[in-house]
Amino acid sequence: MKIIGIVGGTGAGKTTALQELAAMNVEVLDCDAVYHQLLTTSAQLREKLTARFGDIFTPQGLNRQKLGSIVFQDPQALRDLNEITFGIIIAELRRRIGLAEQAERRGVAIDGVALLETELKDSCDTVVAIVAPEEVRIRRIMAREGISEEYARSRAKAQKSEQWFRERCDYVLVNDCGMEEFRARARALFETLLDD
């Protein structure tokens, strides 16, 4: 069973690529979604976060503003947060990969913003960067989220550059065309990777 890492900036087309993988009997694991689930289901995660950051949970869940006010002003606190969360997220992803293998899925796709910066990349057989021209990404972000061009540009600029992804990934899937052509490109690449 192949494990494919999927990375790329906002508006590049990762969601579309992941939809193609899901249609090919590939289990898609979204690291952000797994983290949010673990915040409510993992007593271990909640205990470790509370031990390090204090009373950051309410009956409704994580008080993101309170946690943010701690970690965004203290680089060591942010490193601690990442160390606590990444360890538990990676363990859960590995558990889910095992379940996908038992279910005889064709593969697993891992969608993670920080995938290339963690040990998770070592679990992947290959990593694919989804990239698109900046102007295309800006238009997509604006349309998708109803935000101003200025805000869309600031979000895009805050992320890793296309060159950064190109230098660190095994394959690059360029999304500079219409939706159907991009889907066809994605299917062709993924068929090759899954059959390799």
Backbone as CSV, one residue per row, in Angstrom:
resi,resn,N_x,N_y,N_z,CA_x,CA_y,CA_z,C_x,C_y,C_z
1,MET,0.850,-1.188,0.000,0.000,0.000,0.000,0.884,1.235,0.000
2,LYS,0.633,2.144,-0.924,1.431,3.355,-1.058,0.923,4.444,-0.120
3,ILE,1.864,5.205,0.423,1.531,6.373,1.240,2.074,7.589,0.519
4,ILE,1.147,8.492,0.165,1.499,9.679,-0.613,1.246,10.916,0.232
5,GLY,2.272,11.722,0.419,2.106,13.001,1.086,1.678,14.046,0.067
6,ILE,0.737,14.886,0.465,0.242,15.953,-0.412,0.458,17.281,0.303
7,VAL,1.186,18.191,-0.350,1.458,19.501,0.240,1.245,20.579,-0.820
8,GLY,1.140,21.817,-0.357,0.986,22.943,-1.266,0.283,24.086,-0.565
9,GLY,0.397,25.257,-1.137,-0.194,26.450,-0.543,-1.690,26.537,-0.759
10,THR,-2.300,27.439,-0.014,-3.738,27.648,-0.135,-4.091,28.108,-1.543
11,GLY,-5.170,27.555,-2.080,-5.631,27.920,-3.416,-4.940,27.191,-4.549
12,ALA,-4.015,26.288,-4.233,-3.268,25.593,-5.288,-4.059,24.442,-5.909
13,GLY,-4.990,23.861,-5.141,-5.798,22.773,-5.685,-5.635,21.452,-4.956
14,LYS,-5.131,21.497,-3.720,-4.956,20.250,-2.957,-6.274,19.513,-2.775
15,THR,-7.344,20.240,-2.475,-8.643,19.603,-2.243,-9.079,18.813,-3.470
16,THR,-8.930,19.384,-4.640,-9.297,18.691,-5.880,-8.438,17.449,-6.082
17,ALA,-7.141,17.575,-5.840,-6.243,16.427,-5.982,-6.626,15.322,-4.996
18,LEU,-6.948,15.701,-3.775,-7.333,14.713,-2.761,-8.655,14.041,-3.113
19,GLN,-9.567,14.775,-3.737,-10.830,14.174,-4.189,-10.559,13.099,-5.234
20,GLU,-9.605,13.350,-6.103,-9.245,12.352,-7.114,-8.669,11.104,-6.452
21,LEU,-7.820,11.306,-5.457,-7.254,10.163,-4.739,-8.348,9.362,-4.026
22,ALA,-9.275,10.051,-3.389,-10.369,9.362,-2.683,-11.183,8.514,-3.662
23,ALA,-11.369,9.015,-4.878,-12.126,8.271,-5.882,-11.368,7.038,-6.388
24,MET,-10.077,6.961,-6.064,-9.236,5.849,-6.511,-9.024,4.824,-5.378
25,ASN,-9.923,4.803,-4.396,-9.839,3.886,-3.252,-8.608,4.159,-2.388
26,VAL,-8.286,5.449,-2.246,-7.187,5.881,-1.386,-7.796,6.560,-0.162
27,GLU,-7.340,6.170,1.020,-7.783,6.790,2.276,-7.108,8.155,2.401
28,VAL,-7.894,9.206,2.559,-7.348,10.551,2.701,-7.347,10.937,4.176
29,LEU,-6.167,11.274,4.682,-6.011,11.682,6.074,-5.590,13.151,6.116
30,ASP,-6.469,13.989,6.627,-6.233,15.425,6.749,-5.703,15.687,8.159
31,CYS,-4.443,16.099,8.259,-3.812,16.292,9.573,-4.565,17.307,10.429
32,ASP,-5.065,18.392,9.821,-5.826,19.394,10.586,-7.098,18.787,11.161
33,ALA,-7.811,18.016,10.338,-9.053,17.392,10.809,-8.765,16.388,11.924
34,VAL,-7.678,15.632,11.788,-7.304,14.664,12.822,-7.002,15.397,14.127
35,TYR,-6.264,16.504,14.043,-5.939,17.303,15.236,-7.208,17.785,15.927
36,HIS,-8.145,18.330,15.142,-9.392,18.850,15.737,-10.210,17.729,16.382
37,GLN,-10.220,16.552,15.774,-10.909,15.409,16.382,-10.235,15.002,17.688
38,LEU,-8.904,14.967,17.672,-8.166,14.567,18.869,-8.364,15.533,20.034
39,LEU,-8.595,16.804,19.731,-8.833,17.778,20.804,-10.054,17.406,21.633
40,THR,-11.007,16.701,21.020,-12.200,16.290,21.767,-12.170,14.830,22.196
41,THR,-11.377,13.996,21.510,-11.412,12.563,21.812,-10.205,12.040,22.586
42,SER,-9.090,12.779,22.584,-7.868,12.281,23.214,-7.647,12.919,24.585
43,ALA,-7.896,12.131,25.620,-7.626,12.613,26.986,-6.140,12.905,27.150
44,GLN,-5.299,12.100,26.518,-3.851,12.294,26.609,-3.450,13.665,26.062
45,LEU,-3.991,14.045,24.907,-3.661,15.341,24.316,-4.134,16.474,25.216
46,ARG,-5.363,16.389,25.684,-5.907,17.439,26.552,-5.086,17.559,27.840
47,GLU,-4.703,16.428,28.423,-3.921,16.450,29.667,-2.551,17.083,29.443
48,LYS,-1.885,16.710,28.361,-0.555,17.265,28.085,-0.625,18.767,27.802
49,LEU,-1.640,19.190,27.051,-1.785,20.619,26.756,-2.099,21.405,28.028
50,THR,-2.958,20.868,28.859,-3.317,21.542,30.109,-2.113,21.602,31.050
51,ALA,-1.343,20.526,31.126,-0.162,20.508,31.993,0.843,21.571,31.559
52,ARG,0.971,21.803,30.266,1.964,22.770,29.772,1.426,24.202,29.728
53,PHE,0.139,24.365,29.339,-0.374,25.716,29.069,-1.438,26.187,30.045
54,GLY,-1.818,25.363,30.994,-2.806,25.774,31.984,-4.226,25.539,31.512
55,ASP,-5.136,26.296,32.054,-6.570,26.116,31.832,-6.991,26.694,30.472
56,ILE,-6.746,25.935,29.402,-7.053,26.419,28.054,-8.279,25.735,27.451
57,PHE,-8.903,24.842,28.218,-10.113,24.168,27.733,-11.325,24.672,28.500
58,THR,-12.419,24.844,27.787,-13.704,25.204,28.375,-14.648,24.025,28.129
59,PRO,-15.847,24.049,28.680,-16.794,22.961,28.353,-17.088,22.851,26.847
60,GLN,-16.880,23.938,26.107,-17.116,23.916,24.655,-15.902,23.409,23.873
61,GLY,-14.757,23.279,24.536,-13.562,22.808,23.842,-12.375,23.718,24.079
62,LEU,-11.408,23.650,23.166,-10.183,24.433,23.285,-10.468,25.921,23.115
63,ASN,-9.936,26.733,24.028,-10.000,28.184,23.898,-8.804,28.597,23.035
64,ARG,-9.026,28.675,21.731,-7.941,28.938,20.784,-7.297,30.299,21.009
65,GLN,-8.099,31.283,21.367,-7.543,32.618,21.603,-6.578,32.603,22.780
66,LYS,-6.965,31.920,23.836,-6.109,31.854,25.026,-4.808,31.125,24.702
67,LEU,-4.903,29.991,24.009,-3.702,29.261,23.630,-2.848,30.099,22.683
68,GLY,-3.494,30.737,21.722,-2.769,31.580,20.769,-2.027,32.715,21.444
69,SER,-2.652,33.330,22.448,-2.001,34.445,23.140,-0.749,33.977,23.880
70,ILE,-0.691,32.703,24.208,0.496,32.142,24.871,1.571,31.803,23.844
71,VAL,1.204,31.031,22.840,2.227,30.478,21.941,2.735,31.469,20.900
72,PHE,1.952,32.452,20.516,2.421,33.368,19.484,3.311,34.473,20.034
73,GLN,3.455,34.530,21.345,4.355,35.516,21.959,5.601,34.851,22.542
74,ASP,5.661,33.534,22.507,6.742,32.801,23.152,7.187,31.661,22.239
75,PRO,8.329,31.822,21.557,8.783,30.785,20.628,8.942,29.408,21.278
76,GLN,9.383,29.355,22.531,9.533,28.063,23.193,8.167,27.415,23.430
77,ALA,7.174,28.226,23.781,5.821,27.692,23.982,5.285,27.113,22.674
78,LEU,5.558,27.796,21.566,5.107,27.289,20.264,5.813,25.972,19.933
79,ARG,7.101,25.883,20.207,7.831,24.619,19.984,7.237,23.508,20.856
80,ASP,6.919,23.849,22.107,6.323,22.856,23.001,4.968,22.386,22.481
81,LEU,4.160,23.332,22.008,2.846,22.983,21.455,3.011,22.022,20.283
82,ASN,3.927,22.352,19.380,4.137,21.495,18.214,4.640,20.118,18.616
83,GLU,5.548,20.055,19.572,6.081,18.766,20.018,4.980,17.897,20.624
84,ILE,4.145,18.496,21.458,3.045,17.750,22.090,2.060,17.253,21.030
85,THR,1.615,18.166,20.179,0.561,17.807,19.225,1.073,16.883,18.125
86,PHE,2.260,17.149,17.573,2.754,16.325,16.471,2.908,14.873,16.893
87,GLY,3.439,14.645,18.082,3.632,13.272,18.531,2.326,12.494,18.574
88,ILE,1.289,13.119,19.106,-0.007,12.440,19.238,-0.695,12.314,17.881
89,ILE,-0.588,13.344,17.053,-1.194,13.294,15.710,-0.529,12.193,14.877
90,ILE,0.801,12.134,14.918,1.512,11.127,14.125,1.129,9.723,14.568
91,ALA,1.011,9.505,15.868,0.589,8.191,16.363,-0.806,7.832,15.847
92,GLU,-1.709,8.812,15.842,-3.065,8.557,15.351,-3.064,8.306,13.843
93,LEU,-2.267,9.049,13.103,-2.189,8.826,11.661,-1.659,7.422,11.361
94,ARG,-0.670,6.992,12.109,-0.130,5.644,11.901,-1.191,4.587,12.195
95,ARG,-1.994,4.831,13.232,-3.084,3.900,13.546,-4.060,3.828,12.368
96,ARG,-4.399,4.988,11.812,-5.357,5.030,10.698,-4.769,4.428,9.422
97,ILE,-3.470,4.580,9.232,-2.817,3.937,8.087,-2.947,2.421,8.211
98,GLY,-2.758,1.898,9.421,-2.932,0.464,9.662,-4.341,-0.004,9.350
99,LEU,-5.328,0.801,9.735,-6.721,0.453,9.437,-6.983,0.450,7.932
100,ALA,-6.388,1.411,7.218,-6.555,1.470,5.761,-5.938,0.243,5.105
101,GLU,-4.808,-0.194,5.638,-4.161,-1.389,5.097,-5.026,-2.621,5.342
102,GLN,-5.599,-2.722,6.539,-6.494,-3.848,6.855,-7.718,-3.842,5.939
103,ALA,-8.184,-2.653,5.595,-9.358,-2.523,4.729,-8.993,-2.695,3.249
104,GLU,-7.707,-2.984,2.993,-7.209,-3.196,1.632,-7.436,-1.992,0.727
105,ARG,-7.224,-0.815,1.305,-7.276,0.388,0.484,-6.062,0.389,-0.441
106,ARG,-6.193,1.064,-1.542,-5.121,1.098,-2.528,-3.925,1.913,-2.025
107,GLY,-4.221,2.869,-1.168,-3.168,3.720,-0.640,-3.724,4.644,0.413
108,VAL,-2.835,5.491,0.922,-3.197,6.525,1.882,-2.581,7.823,1.391
109,ALA,-3.361,8.895,1.445,-2.849,10.233,1.144,-2.889,11.042,2.430
110,ILE,-1.764,11.661,2.762,-1.680,12.476,3.972,-1.560,13.928,3.558
111,ASP,-2.544,14.719,3.977,-2.586,16.157,3.701,-2.166,16.871,4.979
112,GLY,-0.992,17.494,4.948,-0.522,18.174,6.147,0.331,19.377,5.824
113,VAL,-0.019,20.514,6.412,0.715,21.750,6.172,2.186,21.588,6.538
114,ALA,2.460,20.968,7.676,3.839,20.838,8.164,4.429,19.459,7.874
115,LEU,3.851,18.723,6.949,4.294,17.354,6.681,5.793,17.289,6.398
116,LEU,6.305,18.211,5.611,7.715,18.172,5.232,8.644,18.553,6.377
117,GLU,8.090,19.120,7.432,8.914,19.591,8.548,8.840,18.650,9.751
118,THR,8.207,17.496,9.578,8.081,16.540,10.674,8.548,15.166,10.215
119,GLU,8.649,14.255,11.171,9.044,12.879,10.841,7.998,12.170,9.990
120,LEU,6.830,12.768,9.857,5.767,12.162,9.062,6.191,11.969,7.607
121,LYS,7.027,12.874,7.102,7.477,12.738,5.704,8.197,11.418,5.472
122,ASP,8.853,10.902,6.546,9.580,9.642,6.416,8.643,8.440,6.280
123,SER,7.375,8.624,6.650,6.376,7.554,6.503,5.819,7.493,5.088
124,CYS,6.086,8.529,4.298,5.531,8.603,2.941,6.465,7.940,1.938
125,ASP,5.875,7.204,1.001,6.654,6.644,-0.095,7.077,7.731,-1.062
126,THR,6.230,8.750,-1.179,6.515,9.873,-2.067,5.716,11.076,-1.584
127,VAL,6.207,12.270,-1.909,5.502,13.502,-1.546,5.281,14.312,-2.819
128,VAL,4.036,14.749,-3.006,3.647,15.509,-4.188,3.285,16.929,-3.770
129,ALA,3.893,17.890,-4.424,3.534,19.297,-4.220,2.489,19.682,-5.257
130,ILE,1.421,20.304,-4.790,0.413,20.872,-5.688,0.706,22.370,-5.751
131,VAL,0.988,22.871,-6.937,1.337,24.280,-7.090,0.470,24.914,-8.174
132,ALA,0.340,26.236,-8.072,-0.405,27.003,-9.073,0.179,28.407,-9.101
133,PRO,0.065,29.108,-10.234,0.560,30.481,-10.287,-0.088,31.336,-9.196
134,GLU,0.687,32.256,-8.628,0.202,33.058,-7.500,-1.099,33.784,-7.820
135,GLU,-1.214,34.364,-9.001,-2.432,35.126,-9.341,-3.660,34.215,-9.374
136,VAL,-3.471,33.003,-9.857,-4.564,32.022,-9.882,-4.963,31.677,-8.446
137,ARG,-3.986,31.446,-7.599,-4.258,31.121,-6.197,-5.018,32.255,-5.512
138,ILE,-4.587,33.484,-5.757,-5.240,34.648,-5.133,-6.715,34.701,-5.529
139,ARG,-6.990,34.550,-6.824,-8.388,34.587,-7.301,-9.212,33.473,-6.669
140,ARG,-8.636,32.282,-6.579,-9.359,31.153,-5.977,-9.666,31.404,-4.502
141,ILE,-8.679,31.899,-3.766,-8.880,32.167,-2.334,-9.978,33.214,-2.149
142,MET,-9.932,34.279,-2.945,-10.941,35.350,-2.844,-12.339,34.799,-3.114
143,ALA,-12.465,34.007,-4.178,-13.784,33.462,-4.545,-14.273,32.462,-3.498
144,ARG,-13.387,31.612,-3.022,-13.763,30.560,-2.086,-14.170,31.120,-0.729
145,GLU,-13.446,32.132,-0.266,-13.656,32.595,1.101,-14.293,33.971,1.209
146,GLY,-14.532,34.602,0.069,-15.173,35.913,0.090,-14.338,36.971,0.800
147,ILE,-13.022,36.938,0.578,-12.135,37.890,1.247,-11.553,38.868,0.237
148,SER,-10.976,39.949,0.742,-10.398,40.973,-0.125,-9.116,40.462,-0.770
149,GLU,-8.746,41.108,-1.864,-7.508,40.741,-2.544,-6.307,40.953,-1.619
150,GLU,-6.312,42.040,-0.876,-5.199,42.337,0.029,-5.026,41.225,1.069
151,TYR,-6.148,40.786,1.656,-6.075,39.732,2.672,-5.646,38.404,2.044
152,ALA,-6.172,38.123,0.850,-5.790,36.883,0.153,-4.292,36.883,-0.135
153,ARG,-3.759,38.020,-0.568,-2.318,38.112,-0.851,-1.495,37.930,0.422
154,SER,-1.960,38.505,1.518,-1.198,38.379,2.768,-1.186,36.916,3.231
155,ARG,-2.290,36.208,3.046,-2.335,34.784,3.412,-1.394,33.973,2.542
156,ALA,-1.408,34.246,1.245,-0.540,33.503,0.330,0.933,33.774,0.645
157,LYS,1.266,35.018,0.938,2.662,35.398,1.224,3.161,34.778,2.526
158,ALA,2.253,34.512,3.468,2.643,33.954,4.765,3.014,32.472,4.666
159,GLN,2.713,31.858,3.531,2.984,30.428,3.365,4.308,30.206,2.631
160,LYS,4.730,28.946,2.613,5.961,28.581,1.914,5.810,28.870,0.423
161,SER,6.925,29.199,-0.210,6.914,29.531,-1.637,6.822,28.267,-2.493
162,GLU,6.433,28.469,-3.745,6.394,27.353,-4.688,7.782,26.725,-4.815
163,GLN,8.809,27.558,-4.856,10.178,27.047,-4.976,10.536,26.156,-3.790
164,TRP,10.106,26.541,-2.580,10.373,25.756,-1.376,9.796,24.347,-1.534
165,PHE,8.543,24.268,-2.025,7.919,22.955,-2.243,8.637,22.177,-3.339
166,ARG,8.976,22.856,-4.427,9.651,22.171,-5.547,10.968,21.542,-5.099
167,GLU,11.688,22.215,-4.218,12.992,21.721,-3.768,12.880,20.523,-2.826
168,ARG,11.722,20.327,-2.209,11.605,19.312,-1.158,10.690,18.137,-1.498
169,CYS,10.042,18.198,-2.650,9.068,17.148,-2.993,9.586,16.272,-4.128
170,ASP,9.057,15.061,-4.171,9.445,14.114,-5.210,8.793,14.425,-6.554
171,TYR,7.556,14.937,-6.495,6.807,15.270,-7.709,6.122,16.615,-7.510
172,VAL,5.903,17.306,-8.642,5.184,18.577,-8.621,4.035,18.466,-9.614
173,LEU,2.832,18.736,-9.126,1.634,18.715,-9.965,1.186,20.164,-10.127
174,VAL,1.274,20.672,-11.352,0.982,22.081,-11.613,-0.484,22.245,-11.981
175,ASN,-1.142,23.161,-11.288,-2.565,23.449,-11.509,-2.689,24.823,-12.149
176,ASP,-2.404,24.870,-13.448,-2.469,26.134,-14.193,-3.444,26.028,-15.356
177,CYS,-4.477,25.199,-15.174,-5.407,24.895,-16.262,-6.828,24.827,-15.703
178,GLY,-7.775,24.424,-16.518,-9.149,24.259,-16.060,-9.289,23.059,-15.129
179,MET,-10.410,23.019,-14.451,-10.657,21.986,-13.437,-10.563,20.576,-14.010
180,GLU,-11.214,20.319,-15.142,-11.212,18.960,-15.694,-9.822,18.529,-16.152
181,GLU,-9.083,19.456,-16.747,-7.727,19.108,-17.174,-6.849,18.819,-15.950
182,PHE,-7.012,19.617,-14.893,-6.226,19.370,-13.683,-6.585,18.020,-13.066
183,ARG,-7.887,17.704,-13.029,-8.292,16.396,-12.508,-7.644,15.269,-13.312
184,ALA,-7.597,15.425,-14.623,-6.995,14.404,-15.492,-5.491,14.287,-15.212
185,ARG,-4.818,15.424,-15.038,-3.387,15.408,-14.713,-3.157,14.687,-13.379
186,ALA,-3.999,15.025,-12.399,-3.860,14.420,-11.072,-4.073,12.909,-11.153
187,ARG,-5.138,12.483,-11.838,-5.411,11.040,-11.970,-4.242,10.317,-12.624
188,ALA,-3.705,10.905,-13.692,-2.601,10.266,-14.413,-1.382,10.102,-13.505
189,LEU,-1.028,11.147,-12.775,0.122,11.055,-11.882,-0.134,10.044,-10.768
190,PHE,-1.306,10.111,-10.150,-1.593,9.226,-9.036,-1.685,7.760,-9.450
191,GLU,-2.203,7.494,-10.645,-2.244,6.114,-11.145,-0.820,5.578,-11.246
192,THR,0.086,6.394,-11.766,1.481,5.988,-11.896,2.097,5.713,-10.529
193,LEU,1.856,6.607,-9.574,2.453,6.463,-8.249,1.885,5.252,-7.501
194,LEU,0.595,5.021,-7.643,-0.037,3.905,-6.939,0.341,2.554,-7.534
195,ASP,0.621,2.516,-8.837,0.962,1.265,-9.499,2.452,0.974,-9.472
196,ASP,3.246,1.950,-9.113,4.711,1.814,-9.129,5.182,0.759,-8.143
